[in-house]
Amino acid sequence: MAAPQFDKFKKYFTRKKPSIQEIVREPTAGGIVFRRGKEGIEILLIQDAKDRWTIPKGHIEEGETAQQTARREIGEEAGLKTVDVLGWLGKIHFRYRRIDKLVLMTTQIYLVRAMGDTNDIQKEEWMNGIKWFTFHDALDAIEYEDIGKLMLLAMKRIRQENL
């Protein structure tokens, strides 16, 4: 019996990632978007290209405040143009690797009420989904623990301030 040819496979296991050459800071902003539905408070989530449910958010552009970015991104990502930004909830930090860069992302999160025809939501090309969830289903669906914590804070504010 011939010996297995491990050399053939070695290249798949010994590939090294390029070393980190640069640290990049990416300021982003987004919103926990809510409305009052038939079953109480509902939260809008988008499903990213990796099938993870999250909130609408994006990069802060030159000359924009974080709040303006949140409003713009909600319009672009969900098609909701009429929103009321009710206040800042907090910020979350993500770290990920992009080839030879370490990306440090800081996302400012706002509490945002959807106004007008809130059923008229449209997802962007790159998304796998967009949907209104009951609060508890949204909490179950969200893939990022930090966002989940801010959703709980959002719900507390909605109840306390009767928003």
Backbone torsions as a table, in degrees:
resi	resn	phi	psi	omega
1	MET	NA	131.6	-177.5
2	ALA	-72.8	145.9	177.6
3	ALA	-69.6	140.7	178.4
4	PRO	-60.5	145.4	-177.8
5	GLN	-93.3	84.1	-177.0
6	PHE	-69.2	-27.8	-177.8
7	ASP	-57.5	-34.7	179.1
8	LYS	-59.4	-36.9	-173.8
9	PHE	-91.4	-19.9	-174.1
10	LYS	-53.1	-39.5	-176.3
11	LYS	-60.2	-26.6	-179.9
12	TYR	-74.7	-21.9	-174.6
13	PHE	-105.7	-12.0	-176.2
14	THR	-108.9	4.6	178.0
15	ARG	-61.7	125.9	178.7
16	LYS	-98.8	142.9	174.2
17	LYS	-72.7	146.4	176.2
18	PRO	-61.5	145.0	-179.0
19	SER	-68.5	154.4	-179.5
20	ILE	-66.8	122.7	-178.9
21	GLN	-102.1	-22.6	-170.0
22	GLU	-153.0	146.5	173.0
23	ILE	-109.6	127.1	-176.5
24	VAL	-117.0	130.9	175.7
25	ARG	-99.2	131.2	179.4
26	GLU	-124.8	104.3	175.9
27	PRO	-79.7	129.0	179.2
28	THR	-132.7	168.1	178.1
29	ALA	-149.0	152.9	179.2
30	GLY	-162.3	-171.4	-176.5
31	GLY	-144.3	148.7	167.7
32	ILE	-91.1	105.9	-173.1
33	VAL	-95.7	128.6	-178.9
34	PHE	-131.6	162.7	171.8
35	ARG	-149.7	164.2	173.3
36	ARG	-94.2	118.2	-179.7
37	GLY	-109.2	-172.1	179.9
38	LYS	-60.7	-33.4	-177.2
39	GLU	-103.4	27.0	179.7
40	GLY	98.6	-150.0	-177.1
41	ILE	-70.4	131.4	176.0
42	GLU	-120.4	145.6	-176.8
43	ILE	-117.6	136.3	178.8
44	LEU	-89.3	126.3	175.5
45	LEU	-124.9	150.6	173.9
46	ILE	-114.8	150.8	178.6
47	GLN	-105.7	119.0	-175.2
48	ASP	-76.3	179.1	-176.4
49	ALA	-63.1	-19.6	178.5
50	LYS	-97.4	16.1	178.1
51	ASP	68.8	18.3	178.3
52	ARG	-95.9	134.9	177.2
53	TRP	-82.4	134.1	-178.9
54	THR	-152.0	-172.3	180.0
55	ILE	-100.6	158.5	175.6
56	PRO	-66.6	130.1	-179.4
57	LYS	-161.8	162.8	178.9
58	GLY	-171.9	-180.0	-174.9
59	HIS	-70.5	139.9	175.4
60	ILE	-77.4	122.9	-179.3
61	GLU	-89.7	160.0	179.7
62	GLU	-49.5	129.3	176.3
63	GLY	82.0	1.3	-178.8
64	GLU	-101.4	145.1	170.6
65	THR	-84.9	163.8	178.3
66	ALA	-59.9	-39.0	-179.3
67	GLN	-66.0	-40.6	177.2
68	GLN	-64.0	-38.6	178.2
69	THR	-62.7	-46.4	-179.9
70	ALA	-57.2	-47.3	179.7
71	ARG	-60.6	-47.0	-178.8
72	ARG	-63.9	-45.6	-177.7
73	GLU	-64.8	-37.9	177.5
74	ILE	-64.2	-38.7	176.2
75	GLY	-65.1	-45.0	-177.8
76	GLU	-71.5	-45.2	-172.6
77	GLU	-82.1	-26.0	-175.7
78	ALA	-119.8	-13.3	-178.0
79	GLY	79.4	9.8	179.1
80	LEU	-90.8	108.0	-176.3
81	LYS	-93.7	-25.6	-178.7
82	THR	-104.0	101.4	179.9
83	VAL	-135.6	156.3	178.2
84	ASP	-118.0	111.5	178.7
85	VAL	-81.8	113.7	-171.4
86	LEU	-94.9	-8.5	178.3
87	GLY	148.7	167.9	-177.2
88	TRP	-85.2	135.4	179.1
89	LEU	-101.8	-31.0	-178.0
90	GLY	153.5	-174.8	177.2
91	LYS	-131.6	151.3	179.0
92	ILE	-125.1	155.3	-177.5
93	HIS	-120.7	132.3	173.9
94	PHE	-119.8	148.4	171.9
95	ARG	-129.1	132.4	173.2
96	TYR	-151.4	166.1	-176.4
97	ARG	-104.2	134.3	174.2
98	ARG	-123.9	94.0	-176.0
99	ILE	55.3	-101.5	-178.2
100	ASP	-107.2	19.9	179.7
101	LYS	-119.1	142.6	170.8
102	LEU	-99.3	118.3	-177.2
103	VAL	-99.4	122.7	176.1
104	LEU	-105.6	108.0	-176.1
105	MET	-105.3	130.0	175.1
106	THR	-116.1	125.1	-178.9
107	THR	-116.5	120.9	174.9
108	GLN	-84.3	127.8	-176.1
109	ILE	-114.7	131.8	-179.8
110	TYR	-115.6	154.8	172.8
111	LEU	-89.8	123.9	-171.6
112	VAL	-132.0	126.9	176.6
113	ARG	-95.6	128.5	176.3
114	ALA	-79.8	134.9	-179.1
115	MET	-120.1	172.7	176.5
116	GLY	70.2	-146.9	-179.0
117	ASP	-82.6	92.7	-175.1
118	THR	-77.0	-7.7	176.3
119	ASN	-83.4	-14.5	-177.1
120	ASP	-85.4	64.3	179.8
121	ILE	-102.8	142.1	178.9
122	GLN	-134.2	134.1	179.0
123	LYS	-87.5	155.1	174.8
124	GLU	-80.5	162.6	-178.4
125	GLU	-48.5	-46.8	-171.5
126	TRP	-73.3	-11.4	-176.9
127	MET	-85.0	152.8	174.7
128	ASN	-95.1	-15.3	179.7
129	GLY	-174.5	164.3	174.1
130	ILE	-152.2	137.2	-172.5
131	LYS	-164.5	147.1	170.4
132	TRP	-85.2	131.0	178.4
133	PHE	-117.2	149.6	167.6
134	THR	-62.6	159.3	-176.9
135	PHE	-54.9	-47.7	-176.6
136	HIS	-66.3	-38.1	177.5
137	ASP	-67.1	-36.3	178.2
138	ALA	-64.1	-42.1	179.4
139	LEU	-62.7	-38.2	177.4
140	ASP	-69.5	-37.9	-173.8
141	ALA	-77.6	-30.9	-173.7
142	ILE	-61.9	134.3	-174.1
143	GLU	-93.9	-10.6	-174.4
144	TYR	-113.3	116.8	-175.7
145	GLU	-56.7	-40.8	-178.6
146	ASP	-62.1	-38.7	178.7
147	ILE	-68.9	-38.7	177.1
148	GLY	-57.3	-42.3	178.8
149	LYS	-62.6	-41.4	179.3
150	LEU	-70.5	-29.1	175.7
151	MET	-65.3	-39.3	177.0
152	LEU	-63.5	-41.5	177.3
153	LEU	-63.4	-41.2	178.5
154	ALA	-60.4	-45.7	-178.5
155	MET	-62.7	-40.2	178.4
156	LYS	-60.2	-45.1	179.6
157	ARG	-65.2	-41.6	-179.9
158	ILE	-59.4	-43.0	-179.3
159	ARG	-71.0	-49.0	-176.9
160	GLN	-62.3	-40.7	-175.5
161	GLU	-97.3	3.6	178.6
162	ASN	50.1	52.7	-176.0
163	LEU	-80.4	NA	NA
